[in-house]
Amino acid sequence: MFGLAEGGHAPAAFAKVSKRGVPWAAAAAMCGALGVGAILNAAVPEGVFVVVASLATFVTVRVWRMVL
């Protein structure tokens, strides 16, 4: 997220760094996404993989359709 924000492809808020150079906003967003994934995996372990795999497949097909 930090690299994307620096390149202008993600919100500029993700490019903010602390005094020590840590991209705290991007790290917090990724920790939040990881937390949501962990909670979903604990709640419905058999369904989460199917949802994530389906989303990844959908996005991949959509990108290739745009390329074509």
PDB file of N, CA, C, O and CB in Angstrom:
ATOM      1  N   MET A   1       0.824  -1.187   0.000  1.00  0.00           N
ATOM      2  CA  MET A   1       0.000   0.000   0.000  1.00  0.00           C
ATOM      3  C   MET A   1       0.867   1.248   0.000  1.00  0.00           C
ATOM      4  O   MET A   1       0.561   2.233  -0.673  1.00  0.00           O
ATOM      5  CB  MET A   1      -0.937   0.000   1.199  1.00  0.00           C
ATOM      6  N   PHE A   2       1.943   1.194   0.757  1.00  0.00           N
ATOM      7  CA  PHE A   2       2.831   2.356   0.824  1.00  0.00           C
ATOM      8  C   PHE A   2       3.424   2.658  -0.550  1.00  0.00           C
ATOM      9  O   PHE A   2       3.439   3.810  -0.985  1.00  0.00           O
ATOM     10  CB  PHE A   2       3.958   2.118   1.851  1.00  0.00           C
ATOM     11  N   GLY A   3       3.909   1.628  -1.229  1.00  0.00           N
ATOM     12  CA  GLY A   3       4.489   1.812  -2.560  1.00  0.00           C
ATOM     13  C   GLY A   3       3.461   2.311  -3.561  1.00  0.00           C
ATOM     14  O   GLY A   3       3.758   3.169  -4.392  1.00  0.00           O
ATOM     15  N   LEU A   4       2.252   1.771  -3.481  1.00  0.00           N
ATOM     16  CA  LEU A   4       1.189   2.238  -4.369  1.00  0.00           C
ATOM     17  C   LEU A   4       0.839   3.691  -4.092  1.00  0.00           C
ATOM     18  O   LEU A   4       0.603   4.461  -5.023  1.00  0.00           O
ATOM     19  CB  LEU A   4      -0.053   1.366  -4.218  1.00  0.00           C
ATOM     20  N   ALA A   5       0.803   4.073  -2.818  1.00  0.00           N
ATOM     21  CA  ALA A   5       0.484   5.454  -2.455  1.00  0.00           C
ATOM     22  C   ALA A   5       1.577   6.411  -2.938  1.00  0.00           C
ATOM     23  O   ALA A   5       1.287   7.521  -3.385  1.00  0.00           O
ATOM     24  CB  ALA A   5       0.304   5.581  -0.931  1.00  0.00           C
ATOM     25  N   GLU A   6       2.825   5.974  -2.844  1.00  0.00           N
ATOM     26  CA  GLU A   6       3.912   6.821  -3.337  1.00  0.00           C
ATOM     27  C   GLU A   6       3.826   7.025  -4.844  1.00  0.00           C
ATOM     28  O   GLU A   6       4.179   8.087  -5.356  1.00  0.00           O
ATOM     29  CB  GLU A   6       5.262   6.211  -2.974  1.00  0.00           C
ATOM     30  N   GLY A   7       3.355   6.003  -5.549  1.00  0.00           N
ATOM     31  CA  GLY A   7       3.218   6.104  -6.993  1.00  0.00           C
ATOM     32  C   GLY A   7       1.931   6.778  -7.435  1.00  0.00           C
ATOM     33  O   GLY A   7       1.721   6.967  -8.634  1.00  0.00           O
ATOM     34  N   GLY A   8       1.065   7.146  -6.500  1.00  0.00           N
ATOM     35  CA  GLY A   8      -0.175   7.819  -6.834  1.00  0.00           C
ATOM     36  C   GLY A   8      -1.316   6.871  -7.188  1.00  0.00           C
ATOM     37  O   GLY A   8      -2.336   7.306  -7.722  1.00  0.00           O
ATOM     38  N   HIS A   9      -1.156   5.572  -6.897  1.00  0.00           N
ATOM     39  CA  HIS A   9      -2.181   4.600  -7.242  1.00  0.00           C
ATOM     40  C   HIS A   9      -3.027   4.169  -6.049  1.00  0.00           C
ATOM     41  O   HIS A   9      -3.895   3.308  -6.193  1.00  0.00           O
ATOM     42  CB  HIS A   9      -1.544   3.398  -7.861  1.00  0.00           C
ATOM     43  N   ALA A  10      -2.795   4.741  -4.896  1.00  0.00           N
ATOM     44  CA  ALA A  10      -3.579   4.480  -3.688  1.00  0.00           C
ATOM     45  C   ALA A  10      -3.748   5.814  -2.968  1.00  0.00           C
ATOM     46  O   ALA A  10      -3.028   6.769  -3.261  1.00  0.00           O
ATOM     47  CB  ALA A  10      -2.886   3.399  -2.756  1.00  0.00           C
ATOM     48  N   PRO A  11      -4.684   5.888  -2.037  1.00  0.00           N
ATOM     49  CA  PRO A  11      -4.866   7.146  -1.319  1.00  0.00           C
ATOM     50  C   PRO A  11      -3.570   7.645  -0.675  1.00  0.00           C
ATOM     51  O   PRO A  11      -2.771   6.857  -0.170  1.00  0.00           O
ATOM     52  CB  PRO A  11      -5.934   6.980  -0.256  1.00  0.00           C
ATOM     53  N   ALA A  12      -3.380   8.948  -0.701  1.00  0.00           N
ATOM     54  CA  ALA A  12      -2.150   9.554  -0.181  1.00  0.00           C
ATOM     55  C   ALA A  12      -1.963   9.311   1.315  1.00  0.00           C
ATOM     56  O   ALA A  12      -0.845   9.407   1.820  1.00  0.00           O
ATOM     57  CB  ALA A  12      -2.155  11.046  -0.454  1.00  0.00           C
ATOM     58  N   ALA A  13      -3.029   9.001   2.015  1.00  0.00           N
ATOM     59  CA  ALA A  13      -2.921   8.750   3.460  1.00  0.00           C
ATOM     60  C   ALA A  13      -2.022   7.555   3.751  1.00  0.00           C
ATOM     61  O   ALA A  13      -1.397   7.499   4.810  1.00  0.00           O
ATOM     62  CB  ALA A  13      -4.308   8.514   4.067  1.00  0.00           C
ATOM     63  N   PHE A  14      -1.948   6.602   2.831  1.00  0.00           N
ATOM     64  CA  PHE A  14      -1.110   5.426   3.040  1.00  0.00           C
ATOM     65  C   PHE A  14       0.372   5.728   2.862  1.00  0.00           C
ATOM     66  O   PHE A  14       1.206   4.881   3.181  1.00  0.00           O
ATOM     67  CB  PHE A  14      -1.521   4.327   2.090  1.00  0.00           C
ATOM     68  N   ALA A  15       0.722   6.898   2.369  1.00  0.00           N
ATOM     69  CA  ALA A  15       2.125   7.267   2.181  1.00  0.00           C
ATOM     70  C   ALA A  15       2.706   7.961   3.409  1.00  0.00           C
ATOM     71  O   ALA A  15       3.898   8.269   3.425  1.00  0.00           O
ATOM     72  CB  ALA A  15       2.269   8.168   0.968  1.00  0.00           C
ATOM     73  N   LYS A  16       1.903   8.214   4.428  1.00  0.00           N
ATOM     74  CA  LYS A  16       2.403   8.882   5.631  1.00  0.00           C
ATOM     75  C   LYS A  16       3.322   7.955   6.414  1.00  0.00           C
ATOM     76  O   LYS A  16       3.061   6.759   6.545  1.00  0.00           O
ATOM     77  CB  LYS A  16       1.236   9.347   6.518  1.00  0.00           C
ATOM     78  N   VAL A  17       4.397   8.527   6.927  1.00  0.00           N
ATOM     79  CA  VAL A  17       5.356   7.758   7.716  1.00  0.00           C
ATOM     80  C   VAL A  17       5.569   8.429   9.069  1.00  0.00           C
ATOM     81  O   VAL A  17       5.311   9.622   9.233  1.00  0.00           O
ATOM     82  CB  VAL A  17       6.701   7.617   6.961  1.00  0.00           C
ATOM     83  N   SER A  18       6.045   7.642  10.037  1.00  0.00           N
ATOM     84  CA  SER A  18       6.345   8.179  11.367  1.00  0.00           C
ATOM     85  C   SER A  18       7.723   8.844  11.340  1.00  0.00           C
ATOM     86  O   SER A  18       8.376   8.900  10.298  1.00  0.00           O
ATOM     87  CB  SER A  18       6.296   7.052  12.452  1.00  0.00           C
ATOM     88  N   LYS A  19       8.151   9.344  12.498  1.00  0.00           N
ATOM     89  CA  LYS A  19       9.469   9.983  12.596  1.00  0.00           C
ATOM     90  C   LYS A  19      10.590   9.023  12.219  1.00  0.00           C
ATOM     91  O   LYS A  19      11.632   9.440  11.713  1.00  0.00           O
ATOM     92  CB  LYS A  19       9.696  10.512  14.011  1.00  0.00           C
ATOM     93  N   ARG A  20      10.372   7.744  12.468  1.00  0.00           N
ATOM     94  CA  ARG A  20      11.401   6.732  12.178  1.00  0.00           C
ATOM     95  C   ARG A  20      11.272   6.149  10.774  1.00  0.00           C
ATOM     96  O   ARG A  20      12.031   5.253  10.405  1.00  0.00           O
ATOM     97  CB  ARG A  20      11.326   5.608  13.199  1.00  0.00           C
ATOM     98  N   GLY A  21      10.331   6.642   9.998  1.00  0.00           N
ATOM     99  CA  GLY A  21      10.176   6.186   8.629  1.00  0.00           C
ATOM    100  C   GLY A  21       9.284   4.976   8.445  1.00  0.00           C
ATOM    101  O   GLY A  21       9.325   4.326   7.400  1.00  0.00           O
ATOM    102  N   VAL A  22       8.474   4.664   9.454  1.00  0.00           N
ATOM    103  CA  VAL A  22       7.571   3.519   9.368  1.00  0.00           C
ATOM    104  C   VAL A  22       6.264   3.968   8.723  1.00  0.00           C
ATOM    105  O   VAL A  22       5.652   4.930   9.187  1.00  0.00           O
ATOM    106  CB  VAL A  22       7.312   2.900  10.778  1.00  0.00           C
ATOM    107  N   PRO A  23       5.825   3.293   7.666  1.00  0.00           N
ATOM    108  CA  PRO A  23       4.552   3.657   7.026  1.00  0.00           C
ATOM    109  C   PRO A  23       3.368   3.166   7.873  1.00  0.00           C
ATOM    110  O   PRO A  23       2.773   2.130   7.579  1.00  0.00           O
ATOM    111  CB  PRO A  23       4.472   3.059   5.590  1.00  0.00           C
ATOM    112  N   TRP A  24       3.041   3.910   8.907  1.00  0.00           N
ATOM    113  CA  TRP A  24       2.079   3.467   9.906  1.00  0.00           C
ATOM    114  C   TRP A  24       0.666   3.308   9.354  1.00  0.00           C
ATOM    115  O   TRP A  24      -0.046   2.388   9.758  1.00  0.00           O
ATOM    116  CB  TRP A  24       2.062   4.434  11.049  1.00  0.00           C
ATOM    117  N   ALA A  25       0.251   4.166   8.456  1.00  0.00           N
ATOM    118  CA  ALA A  25      -1.117   4.070   7.931  1.00  0.00           C
ATOM    119  C   ALA A  25      -1.285   2.804   7.093  1.00  0.00           C
ATOM    120  O   ALA A  25      -2.292   2.106   7.210  1.00  0.00           O
ATOM    121  CB  ALA A  25      -1.463   5.316   7.086  1.00  0.00           C
ATOM    122  N   ALA A  26      -0.303   2.512   6.255  1.00  0.00           N
ATOM    123  CA  ALA A  26      -0.377   1.302   5.435  1.00  0.00           C
ATOM    124  C   ALA A  26      -0.287   0.053   6.312  1.00  0.00           C
ATOM    125  O   ALA A  26      -0.994  -0.926   6.077  1.00  0.00           O
ATOM    126  CB  ALA A  26       0.748   1.296   4.377  1.00  0.00           C
ATOM    127  N   ALA A  27       0.572   0.089   7.311  1.00  0.00           N
ATOM    128  CA  ALA A  27       0.708  -1.053   8.218  1.00  0.00           C
ATOM    129  C   ALA A  27      -0.585  -1.275   9.007  1.00  0.00           C
ATOM    130  O   ALA A  27      -0.999  -2.417   9.203  1.00  0.00           O
ATOM    131  CB  ALA A  27       1.890  -0.835   9.185  1.00  0.00           C
ATOM    132  N   ALA A  28      -1.217  -0.206   9.453  1.00  0.00           N
ATOM    133  CA  ALA A  28      -2.476  -0.330  10.194  1.00  0.00           C
ATOM    134  C   ALA A  28      -3.588  -0.893   9.304  1.00  0.00           C
ATOM    135  O   ALA A  28      -4.381  -1.722   9.750  1.00  0.00           O
ATOM    136  CB  ALA A  28      -2.897   1.036  10.763  1.00  0.00           C
ATOM    137  N   ALA A  29      -3.643  -0.446   8.060  1.00  0.00           N
ATOM    138  CA  ALA A  29      -4.664  -0.951   7.140  1.00  0.00           C
ATOM    139  C   ALA A  29      -4.452  -2.439   6.866  1.00  0.00           C
ATOM    140  O   ALA A  29      -5.415  -3.204   6.835  1.00  0.00           O
ATOM    141  CB  ALA A  29      -4.640  -0.157   5.818  1.00  0.00           C
ATOM    142  N   MET A  30      -3.222  -2.846   6.672  1.00  0.00           N
ATOM    143  CA  MET A  30      -2.938  -4.253   6.404  1.00  0.00           C
ATOM    144  C   MET A  30      -3.212  -5.121   7.636  1.00  0.00           C
ATOM    145  O   MET A  30      -3.698  -6.245   7.506  1.00  0.00           O
ATOM    146  CB  MET A  30      -1.482  -4.423   5.955  1.00  0.00           C
ATOM    147  N   CYS A  31      -2.903  -4.603   8.832  1.00  0.00           N
ATOM    148  CA  CYS A  31      -3.223  -5.338  10.065  1.00  0.00           C
ATOM    149  C   CYS A  31      -4.730  -5.474  10.230  1.00  0.00           C
ATOM    150  O   CYS A  31      -5.215  -6.513  10.678  1.00  0.00           O
ATOM    151  CB  CYS A  31      -2.617  -4.630  11.294  1.00  0.00           C
ATOM    152  N   GLY A  32      -5.466  -4.440   9.876  1.00  0.00           N
ATOM    153  CA  GLY A  32      -6.927  -4.508   9.931  1.00  0.00           C
ATOM    154  C   GLY A  32      -7.481  -5.552   8.975  1.00  0.00           C
ATOM    155  O   GLY A  32      -8.378  -6.313   9.338  1.00  0.00           O
ATOM    156  N   ALA A  33      -6.954  -5.593   7.754  1.00  0.00           N
ATOM    157  CA  ALA A  33      -7.397  -6.590   6.778  1.00  0.00           C
ATOM    158  C   ALA A  33      -7.048  -7.995   7.249  1.00  0.00           C
ATOM    159  O   ALA A  33      -7.841  -8.923   7.087  1.00  0.00           O
ATOM    160  CB  ALA A  33      -6.764  -6.319   5.402  1.00  0.00           C
ATOM    161  N   LEU A  34      -5.873  -8.152   7.828  1.00  0.00           N
ATOM    162  CA  LEU A  34      -5.468  -9.456   8.358  1.00  0.00           C
ATOM    163  C   LEU A  34      -6.374  -9.869   9.508  1.00  0.00           C
ATOM    164  O   LEU A  34      -6.740 -11.039   9.620  1.00  0.00           O
ATOM    165  CB  LEU A  34      -4.002  -9.422   8.824  1.00  0.00           C
ATOM    166  N   GLY A  35      -6.740  -8.917  10.367  1.00  0.00           N
ATOM    167  CA  GLY A  35      -7.643  -9.214  11.474  1.00  0.00           C
ATOM    168  C   GLY A  35      -9.015  -9.659  10.999  1.00  0.00           C
ATOM    169  O   GLY A  35      -9.588 -10.603  11.543  1.00  0.00           O
ATOM    170  N   VAL A  36      -9.545  -8.986   9.988  1.00  0.00           N
ATOM    171  CA  VAL A  36     -10.837  -9.376   9.426  1.00  0.00           C
ATOM    172  C   VAL A  36     -10.749 -10.786   8.852  1.00  0.00           C
ATOM    173  O   VAL A  36     -11.654 -11.598   9.041  1.00  0.00           O
ATOM    174  CB  VAL A  36     -11.287  -8.374   8.336  1.00  0.00           C
ATOM    175  N   GLY A  37      -9.651 -11.072   8.147  1.00  0.00           N
ATOM    176  CA  GLY A  37      -9.470 -12.411   7.588  1.00  0.00           C
ATOM    177  C   GLY A  37      -9.386 -13.474   8.660  1.00  0.00           C
ATOM    178  O   GLY A  37      -9.948 -14.559   8.508  1.00  0.00           O
ATOM    179  N   ALA A  38      -8.688 -13.175   9.748  1.00  0.00           N
ATOM    180  CA  ALA A  38      -8.572 -14.141  10.842  1.00  0.00           C
ATOM    181  C   ALA A  38      -9.922 -14.387  11.511  1.00  0.00           C
ATOM    182  O   ALA A  38     -10.250 -15.525  11.849  1.00  0.00           O
ATOM    183  CB  ALA A  38      -7.557 -13.652  11.879  1.00  0.00           C
ATOM    184  N   ILE A  39     -10.693 -13.338  11.701  1.00  0.00           N
ATOM    185  CA  ILE A  39     -12.019 -13.488  12.315  1.00  0.00           C
ATOM    186  C   ILE A  39     -12.932 -14.304  11.411  1.00  0.00           C
ATOM    187  O   ILE A  39     -13.645 -15.190  11.881  1.00  0.00           O
ATOM    188  CB  ILE A  39     -12.650 -12.108  12.602  1.00  0.00           C
ATOM    189  N   LEU A  40     -12.912 -14.006  10.113  1.00  0.00           N
ATOM    190  CA  LEU A  40     -13.733 -14.774   9.178  1.00  0.00           C
ATOM    191  C   LEU A  40     -13.304 -16.237   9.132  1.00  0.00           C
ATOM    192  O   LEU A  40     -14.147 -17.130   9.051  1.00  0.00           O
ATOM    193  CB  LEU A  40     -13.656 -14.162   7.781  1.00  0.00           C
ATOM    194  N   ASN A  41     -12.002 -16.482   9.183  1.00  0.00           N
ATOM    195  CA  ASN A  41     -11.514 -17.857   9.162  1.00  0.00           C
ATOM    196  C   ASN A  41     -11.943 -18.615  10.417  1.00  0.00           C
ATOM    197  O   ASN A  41     -12.220 -19.812  10.348  1.00  0.00           O
ATOM    198  CB  ASN A  41      -9.990 -17.876   9.031  1.00  0.00           C
ATOM    199  N   ALA A  42     -12.000 -17.942  11.546  1.00  0.00           N
ATOM    200  CA  ALA A  42     -12.448 -18.587  12.777  1.00  0.00           C
ATOM    201  C   ALA A  42     -13.959 -18.826  12.765  1.00  0.00           C
ATOM    202  O   ALA A  42     -14.441 -19.824  13.302  1.00  0.00           O
ATOM    203  CB  ALA A  42     -12.061 -17.736  13.990  1.00  0.00           C
ATOM    204  N   ALA A  43     -14.705 -17.902  12.145  1.00  0.00           N
ATOM    205  CA  ALA A  43     -16.160 -18.009  12.146  1.00  0.00           C
ATOM    206  C   ALA A  43     -16.671 -19.048  11.158  1.00  0.00           C
ATOM    207  O   ALA A  43     -17.494 -19.894  11.509  1.00  0.00           O
ATOM    208  CB  ALA A  43     -16.772 -16.670  11.830  1.00  0.00           C
ATOM    209  N   VAL A  44     -16.187 -18.985   9.930  1.00  0.00           N
ATOM    210  CA  VAL A  44     -16.637 -19.914   8.886  1.00  0.00           C
ATOM    211  C   VAL A  44     -15.432 -20.419   8.094  1.00  0.00           C
ATOM    212  O   VAL A  44     -15.201 -19.963   6.974  1.00  0.00           O
ATOM    213  CB  VAL A  44     -17.665 -19.227   7.936  1.00  0.00           C
ATOM    214  N   PRO A  45     -14.669 -21.342   8.650  1.00  0.00           N
ATOM    215  CA  PRO A  45     -13.422 -21.765   8.001  1.00  0.00           C
ATOM    216  C   PRO A  45     -13.622 -22.417   6.638  1.00  0.00           C
ATOM    217  O   PRO A  45     -12.772 -22.279   5.759  1.00  0.00           O
ATOM    218  CB  PRO A  45     -12.694 -22.718   8.892  1.00  0.00           C
ATOM    219  N   GLU A  46     -14.730 -23.124   6.451  1.00  0.00           N
ATOM    220  CA  GLU A  46     -14.923 -23.796   5.170  1.00  0.00           C
ATOM    221  C   GLU A  46     -15.374 -22.836   4.071  1.00  0.00           C
ATOM    222  O   GLU A  46     -15.196 -23.126   2.888  1.00  0.00           O
ATOM    223  CB  GLU A  46     -15.936 -24.910   5.322  1.00  0.00           C
ATOM    224  N   GLY A  47     -15.947 -21.715   4.443  1.00  0.00           N
ATOM    225  CA  GLY A  47     -16.476 -20.780   3.444  1.00  0.00           C
ATOM    226  C   GLY A  47     -15.525 -19.674   3.053  1.00  0.00           C
ATOM    227  O   GLY A  47     -15.657 -19.106   1.968  1.00  0.00           O
ATOM    228  N   VAL A  48     -14.574 -19.353   3.902  1.00  0.00           N
ATOM    229  CA  VAL A  48     -13.693 -18.213   3.631  1.00  0.00           C
ATOM    230  C   VAL A  48     -12.797 -18.475   2.430  1.00  0.00           C
ATOM    231  O   VAL A  48     -12.607 -17.587   1.600  1.00  0.00           O
ATOM    232  CB  VAL A  48     -12.837 -17.898   4.856  1.00  0.00           C
ATOM    233  N   PHE A  49     -12.247 -19.672   2.324  1.00  0.00           N
ATOM    234  CA  PHE A  49     -11.362 -19.975   1.201  1.00  0.00           C
ATOM    235  C   PHE A  49     -12.113 -19.842  -0.117  1.00  0.00           C
ATOM    236  O   PHE A  49     -11.579 -19.297  -1.083  1.00  0.00           O
ATOM    237  CB  PHE A  49     -10.773 -21.391   1.339  1.00  0.00           C
ATOM    238  N   VAL A  50     -13.323 -20.325  -0.163  1.00  0.00           N
ATOM    239  CA  VAL A  50     -14.112 -20.251  -1.395  1.00  0.00           C
ATOM    240  C   VAL A  50     -14.372 -18.799  -1.768  1.00  0.00           C
ATOM    241  O   VAL A  50     -14.271 -18.436  -2.940  1.00  0.00           O
ATOM    242  CB  VAL A  50     -15.446 -21.009  -1.236  1.00  0.00           C
ATOM    243  N   VAL A  51     -14.700 -17.975  -0.802  1.00  0.00           N
ATOM    244  CA  VAL A  51     -14.974 -16.563  -1.069  1.00  0.00           C
ATOM    245  C   VAL A  51     -13.715 -15.855  -1.568  1.00  0.00           C
ATOM    246  O   VAL A  51     -13.764 -15.132  -2.563  1.00  0.00           O
ATOM    247  CB  VAL A  51     -15.510 -15.868   0.196  1.00  0.00           C
ATOM    248  N   VAL A  52     -12.597 -16.057  -0.889  1.00  0.00           N
ATOM    249  CA  VAL A  52     -11.354 -15.396  -1.291  1.00  0.00           C
ATOM    250  C   VAL A  52     -10.904 -15.883  -2.664  1.00  0.00           C
ATOM    251  O   VAL A  52     -10.494 -15.077  -3.501  1.00  0.00           O
ATOM    252  CB  VAL A  52     -10.248 -15.647  -0.250  1.00  0.00           C
ATOM    253  N   ALA A  53     -10.974 -17.171  -2.903  1.00  0.00           N
ATOM    254  CA  ALA A  53     -10.590 -17.710  -4.206  1.00  0.00           C
ATOM    255  C   ALA A  53     -11.513 -17.196  -5.308  1.00  0.00           C
ATOM    256  O   ALA A  53     -11.055 -16.894  -6.410  1.00  0.00           O
ATOM    257  CB  ALA A  53     -10.610 -19.242  -4.176  1.00  0.00           C
ATOM    258  N   SER A  54     -12.796 -17.095  -5.021  1.00  0.00           N
ATOM    259  CA  SER A  54     -13.749 -16.580  -6.006  1.00  0.00           C
ATOM    260  C   SER A  54     -13.487 -15.119  -6.325  1.00  0.00           C
ATOM    261  O   SER A  54     -13.534 -14.718  -7.487  1.00  0.00           O
ATOM    262  CB  SER A  54     -15.175 -16.749  -5.504  1.00  0.00           C
ATOM    263  N   LEU A  55     -13.211 -14.325  -5.305  1.00  0.00           N
ATOM    264  CA  LEU A  55     -12.894 -12.914  -5.545  1.00  0.00           C
ATOM    265  C   LEU A  55     -11.622 -12.748  -6.373  1.00  0.00           C
ATOM    266  O   LEU A  55     -11.570 -11.924  -7.286  1.00  0.00           O
ATOM    267  CB  LEU A  55     -12.743 -12.177  -4.219  1.00  0.00           C
ATOM    268  N   ALA A  56     -10.606 -13.532  -6.050  1.00  0.00           N
ATOM    269  CA  ALA A  56      -9.357 -13.455  -6.802  1.00  0.00           C
ATOM    270  C   ALA A  56      -9.569 -13.857  -8.252  1.00  0.00           C
ATOM    271  O   ALA A  56      -9.023 -13.226  -9.158  1.00  0.00           O
ATOM    272  CB  ALA A  56      -8.292 -14.341  -6.162  1.00  0.00           C
ATOM    273  N   THR A  57     -10.347 -14.887  -8.476  1.00  0.00           N
ATOM    274  CA  THR A  57     -10.636 -15.327  -9.840  1.00  0.00           C
ATOM    275  C   THR A  57     -11.432 -14.275 -10.597  1.00  0.00           C
ATOM    276  O   THR A  57     -11.132 -13.976 -11.753  1.00  0.00           O
ATOM    277  CB  THR A  57     -11.399 -16.651  -9.825  1.00  0.00           C
ATOM    278  N   PHE A  58     -12.439 -13.717  -9.952  1.00  0.00           N
ATOM    279  CA  PHE A  58     -13.255 -12.684 -10.586  1.00  0.00           C
ATOM    280  C   PHE A  58     -12.407 -11.485 -10.993  1.00  0.00           C
ATOM    281  O   PHE A  58     -12.535 -10.982 -12.109  1.00  0.00           O
ATOM    282  CB  PHE A  58     -14.374 -12.240  -9.644  1.00  0.00           C
ATOM    283  N   VAL A  59     -11.549 -11.030 -10.096  1.00  0.00           N
ATOM    284  CA  VAL A  59     -10.716  -9.867 -10.394  1.00  0.00           C
ATOM    285  C   VAL A  59      -9.737 -10.179 -11.521  1.00  0.00           C
ATOM    286  O   VAL A  59      -9.510  -9.339 -12.392  1.00  0.00           O
ATOM    287  CB  VAL A  59      -9.954  -9.415  -9.140  1.00  0.00           C
ATOM    288  N   THR A  60      -9.160 -11.370 -11.513  1.00  0.00           N
ATOM    289  CA  THR A  60      -8.226 -11.754 -12.563  1.00  0.00           C
ATOM    290  C   THR A  60      -8.917 -11.797 -13.920  1.00  0.00           C
ATOM    291  O   THR A  60      -8.384 -11.287 -14.906  1.00  0.00           O
ATOM    292  CB  THR A  60      -7.599 -13.112 -12.247  1.00  0.00           C
ATOM    293  N   VAL A  61     -10.084 -12.395 -13.975  1.00  0.00           N
ATOM    294  CA  VAL A  61     -10.826 -12.453 -15.233  1.00  0.00           C
ATOM    295  C   VAL A  61     -11.220 -11.056 -15.693  1.00  0.00           C
ATOM    296  O   VAL A  61     -11.162 -10.753 -16.885  1.00  0.00           O
ATOM    297  CB  VAL A  61     -12.076 -13.332 -15.081  1.00  0.00           C
ATOM    298  N   ARG A  62     -11.615 -10.215 -14.764  1.00  0.00           N
ATOM    299  CA  ARG A  62     -12.000  -8.844 -15.128  1.00  0.00           C
ATOM    300  C   ARG A  62     -10.816  -8.075 -15.709  1.00  0.00           C
ATOM    301  O   ARG A  62     -10.967  -7.361 -16.701  1.00  0.00           O
ATOM    302  CB  ARG A  62     -12.557  -8.100 -13.902  1.00  0.00           C
ATOM    303  N   VAL A  63      -9.664  -8.214 -15.110  1.00  0.00           N
ATOM    304  CA  VAL A  63      -8.474  -7.529 -15.620  1.00  0.00           C
ATOM    305  C   VAL A  63      -8.150  -8.024 -17.020  1.00  0.00           C
ATOM    306  O   VAL A  63      -7.872  -7.225 -17.914  1.00  0.00           O
ATOM    307  CB  VAL A  63      -7.268  -7.746 -14.680  1.00  0.00           C
ATOM    308  N   TRP A  64      -8.183  -9.331 -17.213  1.00  0.00           N
ATOM    309  CA  TRP A  64      -7.867  -9.862 -18.543  1.00  0.00           C
ATOM    310  C   TRP A  64      -8.913  -9.447 -19.582  1.00  0.00           C
ATOM    311  O   TRP A  64      -8.573  -9.228 -20.745  1.00  0.00           O
ATOM    312  CB  TRP A  64      -7.765 -11.391 -18.489  1.00  0.00           C
ATOM    313  N   ARG A  65     -10.154  -9.340 -19.180  1.00  0.00           N
ATOM    314  CA  ARG A  65     -11.172  -8.835 -20.116  1.00  0.00           C
ATOM    315  C   ARG A  65     -10.907  -7.394 -20.493  1.00  0.00           C
ATOM    316  O   ARG A  65     -11.131  -6.997 -21.636  1.00  0.00           O
ATOM    317  CB  ARG A  65     -12.568  -8.959 -19.512  1.00  0.00           C
ATOM    318  N   MET A  66     -10.431  -6.606 -19.537  1.00  0.00           N
ATOM    319  CA  MET A  66     -10.090  -5.208 -19.836  1.00  0.00           C
ATOM    320  C   MET A  66      -8.892  -5.145 -20.780  1.00  0.00           C
ATOM    321  O   MET A  66      -8.844  -4.295 -21.668  1.00  0.00           O
ATOM    322  CB  MET A  66      -9.785  -4.427 -18.532  1.00  0.00           C
ATOM    323  N   VAL A  67      -7.928  -6.043 -20.590  1.00  0.00           N
ATOM    324  CA  VAL A  67      -6.756  -6.064 -21.456  1.00  0.00           C
ATOM    325  C   VAL A  67      -7.178  -6.438 -22.885  1.00  0.00           C
ATOM    326  O   VAL A  67      -6.728  -5.830 -23.857  1.00  0.00           O
ATOM    327  CB  VAL A  67      -5.690  -7.064 -20.914  1.00  0.00           C
ATOM    328  N   LEU A  68      -8.034  -7.427 -22.990  1.00  0.00           N
ATOM    329  CA  LEU A  68      -8.469  -7.860 -24.316  1.00  0.00           C
ATOM    330  C   LEU A  68      -9.370  -6.837 -24.962  1.00  0.00           C
ATOM    331  O   LEU A  68      -9.830  -7.042 -26.085  1.00  0.00           O
ATOM    332  CB  LEU A  68      -9.183  -9.192 -24.232  1.00  0.00           C
TER     333      LEU A  68
END
